[in-house]
Structure formats: structure tokens, C-alpha cells
Amino acid sequence: MGVLLTADTAAAGQAAGGGMIMIIYIVCIFAFLYFFMIRPQKKEQKKMATMLSALEIGDCVLTNSGFYGIVIDITDDTVIVEFGNNKNCRIPMQKTAIAQVEKASAE
């Protein structure tokens, strides 16, 4: 009877150790996902938000569709961008459609 009890307690000890290893693996996977996927994405979103908040009239912008233009007017969530030399080509678009901003140089 004593031999059966020690075999049962040894099996229970191995099961508890296996559970701890599984928890450690899960924590490591979540840490990996956070540091290599979630954190860089939040960093990029913060960089984009600061870029769009610093947007001013006269800045040269590159849109997500690949067009370069000059910012003519800014409202809360939209901007009016002038494309090309034609003064009639002014298109309103969302701020989120801007991929890159080049500040106007002080001449």
C-alpha cells in the first residue's frame, strides 16, 4: 500500500511541474507577441499621430496613394490638398490618408 502512495504522489508532482512549464511557455509567447508585434505598432501609431498633429498649411505631403501635394486648409479630421501646378486641383481628404509630411522651408 505504501508503494502505491509514493507512485501516486510522484505522478502528481510531475503533473504539477508540467503545468508550471506550460504556464511559463504561455507567458513567454505573450511577451514575444507584445514586444515584437503590439509595441512597435503602437509606437508607429503614436509617431503618425504626432506627425498629423504638427501638420500646417503650406506643408508638402505624400498621400497613401502616392500623390504629392501642398496643404491648403486644415479642419478637425480633413485637409484640402492642392495637387500639381493647376490651382483648380484641390481635393479634400482625411488626415489619415497622409503618409508623409515635409515641412515648408522658411525662405
C-alpha positions in Angstrom: 0.0 0.0 0.0 2.9 2.4 0.8 4.4 1.8 -2.7 1.1 2.8 -4.4 1.0 6.1 -2.4 4.5 7.1 -3.4 3.8 6.3 -7.1 0.7 8.5 -6.9 2.4 11.4 -5.3 5.3 11.2 -7.8 2.8 11.3 -10.7 1.0 14.3 -9.1 4.4 16.1 -8.7 5.2 15.5 -12.4 1.8 16.8 -13.4 2.2 20.0 -11.3 5.7 20.6 -12.8 4.3 20.1 -16.3 1.6 22.7 -15.6 4.2 25.2 -14.5 6.2 24.7 -17.7 3.1 25.2 -19.7 2.3 28.5 -17.9 5.9 29.7 -18.5 5.6 28.9 -22.2 2.3 30.8 -22.5 3.8 33.8 -20.7 6.9 33.7 -23.0 4.6 33.6 -26.1 2.6 36.6 -24.9 5.8 38.5 -24.1 7.1 37.7 -27.6 3.9 38.9 -29.2 3.9 42.1 -27.1 7.5 43.1 -27.8 7.6 42.1 -31.5 4.1 42.9 -32.7 2.0 45.1 -30.4 4.6 47.5 -29.1 6.1 48.5 -32.5 2.6 49.0 -33.9 1.6 51.4 -31.0 4.9 53.2 -31.5 4.2 53.7 -35.2 0.6 54.9 -34.4 2.0 57.4 -31.9 4.5 58.7 -34.4 1.8 59.1 -37.0 -0.4 61.0 -34.6 2.3 63.4 -33.7 3.1 63.9 -37.4 -0.5 64.7 -38.2 -0.9 67.0 -35.2 2.1 69.0 -36.4 0.6 69.4 -39.9 0.4 73.0 -41.0 -0.8 74.9 -44.0 1.8 75.0 -46.7 3.4 71.7 -45.9 4.2 69.3 -48.7 2.5 65.9 -48.1 2.7 62.5 -49.7 -0.6 60.6 -49.7 -1.1 56.9 -49.3 -2.0 56.7 -53.0 1.4 58.2 -53.9 0.5 61.8 -54.8 2.5 64.8 -53.7 0.6 67.9 -52.8 0.5 71.1 -50.7 -1.8 71.5 -47.8 -4.2 74.4 -48.4 -6.7 74.1 -45.5 -7.0 72.0 -42.3 -10.1 71.1 -40.3 -10.6 68.6 -37.5 -10.2 65.4 -39.5 -9.9 66.5 -43.1 -7.4 68.5 -45.1 -7.6 70.2 -48.5 -4.6 69.3 -50.6 -3.6 71.0 -53.9 -2.0 68.8 -56.4 0.2 69.9 -59.3 0.6 73.4 -60.7 -3.1 73.7 -61.5 -4.8 75.8 -58.8 -8.2 74.2 -59.6 -7.0 70.7 -58.5 -7.8 70.9 -54.8 -9.1 67.7 -53.2 -10.4 67.3 -49.6 -9.2 64.2 -47.9 -9.0 62.6 -44.5 -5.9 63.3 -42.4 -5.3 59.5 -42.1 -4.7 59.4 -45.9 -1.4 61.3 -45.4 1.6 59.0 -45.3 4.5 61.5 -45.0 4.9 65.3 -44.3 7.7 67.5 -45.4 7.7 70.8 -43.7 7.7 74.0 -45.8 11.2 75.6 -45.7 11.4 79.1 -44.4 12.7 81.1 -47.3 
